[in-house]
Amino acid sequence: MTDFTPPTTEEALARLTMPMADAMRTQRAVRRLHTAPVDVDLVYELLELSLKAPTSSNSQDWSYVVVTSREQKERLAKLYLPLFRIFGPIERRRAAGDEKAQRQMAPGQWQAEHFADIPLLVVPCYERNLKHRPVGRPQISVSSFYGSVFPAVQNLLLACRAVGLGASLQTLPIWIVPVAQRMLELPRKMVPVCVVPIGWAKGNYGPTTRRPIRDVVHIDRYGNQPYRR
Ligand SMILES: Cc1cc2nc3c(=O)[nH]c(=O)nc-3n(C[C@H](O)[C@H](O)[C@H](O)COP(=O)(O)O)c2cc1C
């Protein structure tokens, strides 16, 4: 039993006035979630905000599959768990000796094992066509395909953060794209790009750990980093 009481949809929407910089500074991958239901109408409002994002040639060829049924979540969990069991140990080996990194893995483990208990999964998809392709030869950029999806996903993550929902961008659960397509009954040209599991946040938001800006910025040409001095 949990004594957690989620806010009403109206209360949650009122939180969207959070200062933008606060939302950006504290938005992070929140994987440990309450299993209390999340109102689909609330997520619908956040998805609408997410669609204010740019797309290549203003194509707007998005589709969001919002998974709420236990049956569909269980099917996706069956796709995800074997993948998690392959990649989990690789990640654990990489984190060996780093206590903080190891601690951070526990919520991911929890989520993989409780995937079907997560209140709601959003699967952002994009339509593949001649110009916007998810796969290409090395010399052909795929950035206009993925670049038409991830800005909207980031908007969704920020909106979730503001209202108090925990969310994260995940690609592993749908790593085997054709199987995910079949499960979600997507047409072949509609490609699932990631999964955003959503529930009321159990853990804390940020502050996040990121590389310092002085190491990242180059002025005029790569290697000219006056802020580093
Ligand atoms: C393209 C992309 C793919 C990702 N795939 C996964 C994933 O499959 N599973 C997962 O748990 N997190 C995934 N993440 C989330 C990252 O692990 C997370 O954003 C990063 O570790 C920073 O975490 P923080 O924001 O909590 O600091 C992905 C993030 C991106 C941008």
The ligand as an SDF file (V2000), in Angstrom:
LIG
                    3D

 31 33  0  0  0  0  0  0  0  0999 V2000
   18.9010    8.6110  -27.4020 C   0  0  0  0  0  0  0  0  0  0  0  0
   18.7110    8.2070  -25.9510 C   0  0  0  0  0  0  0  0  0  0  0  0
   18.4320    6.8790  -25.6690 C   0  0  0  0  0  0  0  0  0  0  0  0
   18.2150    6.4900  -24.3480 C   0  0  0  0  0  0  0  0  0  0  0  0
   17.8680    5.1860  -24.0800 N   0  0  0  0  0  0  0  0  0  0  0  0
   17.6400    4.7960  -22.8020 C   0  0  0  0  0  0  0  0  0  0  0  0
   17.2200    3.4620  -22.5160 C   0  0  0  0  0  0  0  0  0  0  0  0
   17.0670    2.6390  -23.4010 O   0  0  0  0  0  0  0  0  0  0  0  0
   16.9850    3.1280  -21.2340 N   0  0  0  0  0  0  0  0  0  0  0  0
   17.1220    4.0310  -20.2040 C   0  0  0  0  0  0  0  0  0  0  0  0
   16.8960    3.6590  -19.0470 O   0  0  0  0  0  0  0  0  0  0  0  0
   17.5120    5.3110  -20.4370 N   0  0  0  0  0  0  0  0  0  0  0  0
   17.7690    5.7100  -21.7030 C   0  0  0  0  0  0  0  0  0  0  0  0
   18.1380    7.0120  -21.9720 N   0  0  0  0  0  0  0  0  0  0  0  0
   18.2380    7.9750  -20.8640 C   0  0  0  0  0  0  0  0  0  0  0  0
   19.6920    8.2770  -20.4750 C   0  0  0  0  0  0  0  0  0  0  0  0
   20.2810    7.1460  -19.9090 O   0  0  0  0  0  0  0  0  0  0  0  0
   19.6850    9.4510  -19.4990 C   0  0  0  0  0  0  0  0  0  0  0  0
   19.0820   10.5510  -20.1180 O   0  0  0  0  0  0  0  0  0  0  0  0
   21.0830    9.8360  -19.0690 C   0  0  0  0  0  0  0  0  0  0  0  0
   21.6610    8.7730  -18.3640 O   0  0  0  0  0  0  0  0  0  0  0  0
   21.0840   11.0630  -18.1880 C   0  0  0  0  0  0  0  0  0  0  0  0
   20.3090   10.8110  -17.0470 O   0  0  0  0  0  0  0  0  0  0  0  0
   19.8140   12.0170  -16.1180 P   0  0  0  0  0  0  0  0  0  0  0  0
   19.0320   12.9140  -17.0100 O   0  0  0  0  0  0  0  0  0  0  0  0
   18.9630   11.3640  -15.0610 O   0  0  0  0  0  0  0  0  0  0  0  0
   21.0110   12.6950  -15.5730 O   0  0  0  0  0  0  0  0  0  0  0  0
   18.3330    7.4370  -23.2890 C   0  0  0  0  0  0  0  0  0  0  0  0
   18.6080    8.7780  -23.5900 C   0  0  0  0  0  0  0  0  0  0  0  0
   18.7850    9.1610  -24.9110 C   0  0  0  0  0  0  0  0  0  0  0  0
   19.0570   10.6220  -25.2180 C   0  0  0  0  0  0  0  0  0  0  0  0
  1  2  1  0
  2  3  1  0
  2 30  2  0
  3  4  2  0
  4  5  1  0
  4 28  1  0
  5  6  2  0
  6  7  1  0
  6 13  1  0
  7  8  2  0
  7  9  1  0
  9 10  1  0
 10 11  2  0
 10 12  1  0
 12 13  2  0
 13 14  1  0
 14 15  1  0
 14 28  1  0
 15 16  1  0
 16 17  1  0
 16 18  1  0
 18 19  1  0
 18 20  1  0
 20 21  1  0
 20 22  1  0
 22 23  1  0
 23 24  1  0
 24 25  2  0
 24 26  1  0
 24 27  1  0
 28 29  2  0
 29 30  1  0
 30 31  1  0
M  END
$$$$
